[in-house]
């Protein structure tokens, strides 16, 4: 069930404007200029680019994403990892190729969390150059200051100011529309660009140079993946309504307004967005554009945090501390390590590329590859979940793949001039994900399953030297694949104490975003006085073991009374060492990387919200 099902339509549509369309809504700042870069600013080229922009927004956003991709939801949730989990639900696994597509897509989106703030805020601040060339020395410092403050603010969360995002972006889209309408009224010739003939004529006239211009045109749809990733926050109807009622008209009117102005003033290509505005509006427009780009950056950063959380819970990424910044909104989270990586990466991009015209070379190809991967994965969903015929799938998704690949070919030219940046970051993230996933698979298939069986442990220690403690309860946190109950064996060896009640708790993450309270607890009696409790969680939830135990106790799931506030928790900390005696992962350096990730991942006591003063850690040793 979607978390937005019972909420009213208009507030959700307004909120969707601020979060879903913040990124794509700031594209007019740089997309038109980037599309015509290297081309004569002639009427034929202007009309051709406008036609390509129009049909790209219609085909990719309006038809592909809003009509079809949004249907591929995982119990109301969207995004590349939610889609990967949906594919795994059918038989517990998915094809290796689609798995790699999924994790590469996640890595590319994480990289987008650096690129979007850099290019959007920098583009807004370049409005200072239009006001006066004397401000040229202020653009980079002001951009860096704004972004540093934005990343520092993440610790406090956005719950208090989030309600203003929608109205500000609504005002932004209205401003885009008004600026465009004024210029279109002065030169209505641009309306003819709705005819796809001008797009075809553009390619015929410009040849390969025209095809390369598609890399700039793609910038108008780079926020499209947010439609899918934010599906769970707002639902299909609010996202569609806010697009067709506000975002799409505002974008098209502004792009066509820029085109109309360029027909009369080709020299305005240096910054057509700011130059279509009257001079008296320069400073207010600069302030509004800066606010819009900050909101767009915030939306991408928050989406990156959410994606990181999904990757951690789906066992695709090492455990990181995840802080919930709002008591009421579960989506408001903060991941300190990821925030630091994004902040450093964003500042490096700005200092390295120095202006938005250079930065566009690094932008676009990441989202293009994600869109291509999502198209392939949704095609698979259409076959195994929607039960579409192969003819229907091939007919529809061949068109989508053709468009994605056409844009990818144009974006490929950017690799050497900056496009390698998101690709390198995605490759690093993919290596980490594969290493972590394969390393955990090895631990569970060998180390945990090779442990002494729990019944053998109890039989071995069932002798007079074992001290029995009545009315005592000890809770052991263990991996679901651990046959021995975690640190139970070591606990008995060290203390020779057997509490009256032993509860072995394991956490199992399902391929669903949320698990109902009724399905949360699964209790199994192992032997007298020893029980295994499996807690089922979705990949969008926060794990809080003490809270789950308190709920289970209130529901009388246990055959004994569990005092969670007095119980002792035991966790196992495995010390992993990489050796050359046996090849566990693909490469020895990968084994060393897994060891490093294990040692630096969040402890169970933090990740499971265990009480520090009543949790005991017992160390074990394992070689890989």
N, C-alpha and C positions, 0 to 999 in steps of 0.2 A: 504494500500500500504506500502511495506517495505521501511524503510528509507535508505536502502542500494541498492535499485534497480538499480540506474543509475551509481553506482560507478564501477570502473574497478576491474577485478577479482584478478589480482596479488597483488596489494596493500592491498586489503581486506584479501586475503589469508595470506599474510605476517603478517598483524596486528592480525589475528585470532590466529596465532602461539603464539604470546606474551600474549594474553589475555585468549583465550579459553584453550590452552594446556600448560600453565605455570604450573598449579597444577599437572596434570597427568604426565607432562614431568619431574618433580622432584621426582617421585615415585621410580626410580631406586636407589636413595640414601639409601633407607631403606626397600623396599618391599621384595627383595630377602632374606635378613637377617631375616626379620620378618616371612617369609613363612616357613623357615627351623628351626625356633626357637623351641627347645625342641625335635628335630628329629636328628637321626644320619645323618651326612653329607656323605651319601653313594651315589654311582652312581644311584641306583634305585630311591632314594628319590629326587636327583637333577633332573633327567630326568622327574620324575612324576610332580614335582613342575613347571618345565619349560613348560610341556604340559598343565597343568592347567592355567598357565599364558597366554600362547598363545591362548587357546580356550576361556578364559575369555575376552580377548581383542577383539576377533573376535565376539563372541556371544553378549556381552553386549554393547560394543562401536560401532563396525562396523555394526552389523546387527540391534540390538534393537534400539539404539539411532539414528544412522545416517540414517537408512532406514525407520524407523517407527515413533519414538518419535518426530523427527524434523518436521514431517508432521502435528502434532497437534499444529499449531501456531495460535495465536490470532492476526490476521491482521499483521503477520510477527514477532510478539513478542513471546518469549518462557519463560519458568520458571513456577514454581508451582503456583504462584498467577495469572499470566497471564492465565494459564490453568484453574484455578478456575473461573476467570471472563468469560472465554470462555464457561464453563459449565452453568453459570448463564444467558448467553445471550439467551438461547433457550426459557425460560419461566420466567426469572427474579429471579429464585432461583435454588438451587441445593439440593441434598439430604444432610441431616444433617451429615451423615457418611462421605461423600466426602468433605463436608465443614471442618469437623474436621481433615480429612486427609490433606487437603490443608494448614490449619493454623499450624498444627504440622510440616508439611514439611517446612514451612517458618521458624518456630522456630529452627528446626534442621539445616537449612542452615545458619541462623544467628549465631548459635553456631559454625558452620564450619569456620566462619570468625575469630574465635579465635584459633581453632585447627590447621588449615593449616599453618598460619605463624609460630606457635610454633614448629611444627614437622619438617617443611621444612628447616627453617633457622638453627634450632638446629642440624639437620642431616648434613647440609653442614659444619657447624663449627666443627663437630666431626671429620672432616678430619684432624684437627690439631693433634688428637691422633695418626693417622697413621704416620704423619710426625715425631712426637716425643712425647713420653708419658710425657715429661716435660711440655707440653702445656696444660695438663689436667685441671689446675686451671683457664685457660683462656676461656674455652669453654662457660660456663654459662654467665660470665660477658659480653663477646663479643656478644653473642646472644642477651642478654637483651639490650645492647647499640644499636645494629643494629635495633632492633624492635622499641625501643623508638624513635629513629630518624625517622624511617619509619612512625610511627603514628603521630609524630609531623609535618611531612612533608605534611600530608593530607590536611591541611588548605590551602596550596599553590596550590594544584591540581597537576595533572600529564600531563597537556596538552603539556608542553614544552619537557618533556623527553619521553612521550608516544610513539613517532615515533621510538625510539631506541629499544623498547621492542621486536618487531618482529625480527629484525636482530640479537639481542643477543640470543633470544631463538632458532632461526635458527642455529646459530653457536653452541649452546648447543646441539641440536639434532644431528648435524653433528659430534660433538665430541663424543656423546654417540655411534653413529654408528661406527666411526673409532675405538674406544676402543674395541667395541664388535667384529668387523670383525677380528682384530688382534688376539684375543684369540680364536675365532671360527676356524680360519685357523690353529691354533696349535692343536686343538682337535675337529675334525669335527663330533665326535660321538654325540654331542648335537643336531645336525640337526634331528636326529631320534625322538626327543621329539615332533616333529610336529604331529606324530602319536598319536591319542587319546588313543591308547592302554596303553601307559605309565601312563596316568592319571587314567585310570581304575585300572591298576595294583597297582598304588600307594595306592588307597583306600583299595583294597583287602589285601595288605601286611600290612598296618598300622592301619586299622580298624578305631575306633573312634578317635584315635590320628591323623590319616590322615585327617579325616573330620574336626577336630578342626583347622588344618593347613589352611583350606579355609579362615579363618579370616585374615591370613596374605596375602594370594593370592588376597583377595579383595582389598588390598591397591593399586594394579596396576590399578584399574579402578575408584579410588575415585574422580578423577577430571572429571568424565564423566558427572555429572550433569551440569557442566559449558557449555557443548555443547548446552544444551537446554536453559539455562538461558541467554546466550549471543547471542541467535539466532537473535534478533532484531538488534544487532550492526553490524553483518556481513552477515547474510543470509545463506541459506542452502549450496549453491555451494562452497563458500570460505571455510566454515567449513569442508565440506567433502573433498575438494581438499587438504587442508593443512594436514588433518589426513592421508589420503592414500598415499600422496606423500612424507611427511616428518615425521610426528609424529609417526605413526605406525611402519615404517621401523626402525627409530632410536631407539624406545623403545625395539622392539623385538631383534634387533641386540645386544643391550647392555645387556638385560636380558640373552640372550643365551651366550654372551661373559662371563658374570659373572659365568654362569653355567659351561662353558668350563674350566674356571680357577679353579673353586671349585673341578672339577673332579680330577685335579692334585694336588691341594693345599687345602684340606678340612679345614685346620686351618685358611684360609682366610675368613671364615664365620663371623669373628668379624667385618669386614667392606669390603665386596667384591667389592663394587663400587670403592673405592679409591685404593684398592690393585691390581686391574687389570691394573692400569695406571703405566707407568714406573716412576721411582723415580724422574727423572728430571722434570716430569710434575706435581709433587705434588702441588707446590705452585700456578702455573697458574690454575690448575684444581680446587683448593680450591677457588680461586678468582672467576672463572667462575661459580662454583656451588653456591657460595654465591649470585652472581648477579642474577642467574636464580631463586633462592628461594625467593629473594626480589621481583622479578617481579611476581612470582606466588602468593606471599602474597599480593602484590598490586592489582592483578586481583581479588582475593577473597574479599579483603576489599572493592574495588569499587563495586563489585557485591552485597555485603552486603548493601552498601549505596543505591543502586538502588532498592533492595528488600524492604528496609525500606520505601523508597519513595512510592513504589507501595502499601504497606500495609497502609500507611497514607492516600493516595488518595482513596483507596477502602474502607475507613472507618473501617479498621480492627485494627488500631493502633492510639494512640493519636497523635495529630499534633505536629511535631517536626520542629525546624528551619532547612530548607534545603537550602544550599548555592551552587549556580552554580559557579564553579571555572574556567570555560572557556566560553568565549563569543561565540566561534564557535562550540564547541562540547557540545551538550545538555546532553550527558551521563556523563560528568565530573561534579560530584556533591560531596558535603561534608556535612555530618550530624554530628555536633559536639558531641551530646550526645552519639550517637552510636559509634563514634570513641573512646570516652573515655571508654565506656564499653568494647569494643574489646581490647583496649590497656591494661586495668587492668586485664581482663580475660586471655589474652595471657601471660602476665608476671607471673600471679599466676600459670598457667599451667606449665610454664618452671621451676619455682622455686620449685613447688611441685613434678613434675615427674623427673626432673634433667637430663634425657637422652632420646634419641629418642626411644630406645628399650622399655622403660616403657611407653612412651607417645603413642605408637601405640595401647595400650590397650584402650585408650580413643578415638582413631581415627578409622574411618571406619563404625561403627554402625550407626552414624548419616546419612551419605550418603546412606548407605544400606537401611535405613527406608525411606528416601526420594525417592530413586529409586523404592521401592516397592509401595509407594503411587502414584507416577507418573504413574506407570504401570496400576494401577487400574483406575486412572482418565482418562488416554488416552483410555483405553478399553471402558469407558463410552462415550468418544468423538467419538470413532469409530462407536458406535451404533446410537447416536443421530445426529451427524454431517456428518459422512462419509456414514451412512446408510449401514454399513456392516451387513451381516447375522450373526446370533448368532453362527452358526457352524464355520464360518471363525474367529470370535472373540475368541471363546473358543479354537480353534485349535492353533492359534498364541499366544494369551496372556497367555494361560495355560503354555506354554513353558517358557515365560518370568517370570511368577509368580513362577514357579518351581525353576528357577535359583535364583531369588531374595530371595525366602524363604530358599533355601539351604544355601546361604551365610549368611542369617540372623541367622539361627540356629548355624552356626559356630561362628558368631560374638557375639552371646548371652553370650558366656562364658566370654566376656570382660567386662560385665556389672559390676561385683563386683570388678574388678581390674582397673577400670577407665572409662569404658563405661557409667557409671551413670552420668558422668559430662555433656556430650551433651544432654542426656535425661532429666536431671534436668533443664538445661537452656531452652530446647524446651518446657518443661511443664510450666515453668514460663511465657515464651512468649505466649504460647497458652492460659493460664489463663488470661493474660492481653488482648489478642485479643478478647476472648469470652466476657470478662467483658465490654470492650469498645463497642463492637458491640451490645450486649444486652442492655447496658445502653443508647446508642444512639437510638436504636429502641424504648425504653420506652419514651425517650424525644420526639421523633417525633410522636409516636402514642397517647400520652396523653398530655404532656405539650404544644407542639406547636399547635396541633389540637384543644385543648380546649380553645385557645385564642379567644378573640372577633373577629368576622368577620370584614374584612376591611371596607365593606360597612356600617356596624353598627357604626364603629368608625367615619367615615366621617359624617354620619347623626347626630351622637351625638354632634359633634363639629361644625356643620354647623349653627352657630348662630353669632350674632353681636360681641361677645367678641373675636372671632377668627380673628386675623389680617392677611390680605392677602398681600403678598409681590410679586409684579409683577417682571417678568424677573429673578426670582430666581429659582435655581434648587438645590434640596437636594437629596442625594443618600443614600438609606437605604440598608444595607447589611443584608440579612435574610436567614434563612434556607429554602430550597425548600418546606418543609412541613408546614411552618409557615403561617397561614391564615391571620395574622394581619399585615404582612409586617415588622416584626422585632420590632424595637424600636419605630415605628411610633406612637403608642398610648401614650407611655410615653413622647415622644417628644412634642406631642400636649398638653398633660396635663401640662407639665412644662412650655412651652413657649407660648401657644395659638397663634402660628404662622403657617400659611399655605402658603408654597411657591407656586409659579405659577405652577411649574413642580416638581412632586415627582416621582423618579425612584426607584423602589424596585428591587434590584439585588440579584439573587440567583445563586449559583454554583451547577451544577449537574454533578457528575462524572459518566461517562458511562462505560460499560464493554468492551470498545474498548481501545486500547493503545493511539490512536490519533484520533482527530476529525478535520475534514477539516474546514477552515475558513468560508466556505459557510454555514456550519451547526452549527457554534459556537453560533449564537445569535437567541433567540426566544423571540419576543416582543409581549406582550398582553396588551391591554387597559382595565383597571379595571373600573375606572370612569373618569369623566372629569379631566384632568390634572394629573392623576395618572396612571403609567404604571408599569408593571412587566416585567423585563428582565431576562430570564434564560440563563446563560452562560454554554454551554456544553463543558466539557473537557474530555480527555482520561486519563487513569491512569498512563501514562508515561510522561505527560506534566507538565509544570510549570504554576501555576495559577497567573495571573497578571491582576487584575480587571481594574485598570486605563488604561492599554494598550489595553485591550479588548474593553473598552468604547470608547477610541479614534478611534479604527478601526471601530466600529459601527457608530460613528459620521461621519467619512469620507465616509462611505458607505450610509449615509443618511437614516439609519434605523429608527431614531427617528423623530417624527413630529415636533420637535423643535430643536434648535441648542444647543448642550451641550458643554460647555466649561469645559473640564475635569480638566484643570489646575486651575480653580477657584471654582469648585463645592465643596460642603461640604459633607463628608461621615459620616454616623452614623452607629455604630455597637452596638450590644447588647451583654453584658457580663452576662451570667447567673450564679448566685451564687447557687451552688447545695449543698444541705445538706441531709445527710442520717438519716432517722428516723426509729424507730421500729414499727411505727403505721401501716405501710402497707408494705408487702413484695413485692419489685419490681424485684430484681434479685434473684438468687438461694439462696444466703446466705447474712447475714447482713455485714460480712466482705467484701464481694464482692461489696456491695453498697458503703462501706467506700473506697474501692480501686478505684471505679469509680469516686468518689468525688475527691480523690487525683489526679487521672489522668486528670480530667477536670481542676483542679486548676493549674496544671503544664504543660498543653499543650500550644503550641504556640498561641498567640493572633491572632485574625483575621487581625489586622492591620499589623502584620508581615507576616502571611501566605498568605494574598491576595495582598501584596505589596502596601498597602494603604499609602498615605502621612501622616506623623505624625502631621504636622502642620495644616492639614485641616480635621482631623478625630476626631469625638466626640464619646465617649463610654458612654452608658447608662446601668446601672446595673439592673438586675431583679433577682428574687428569685424563687427557685423551690425546693420542697422536693421530695425525692425518698424513 
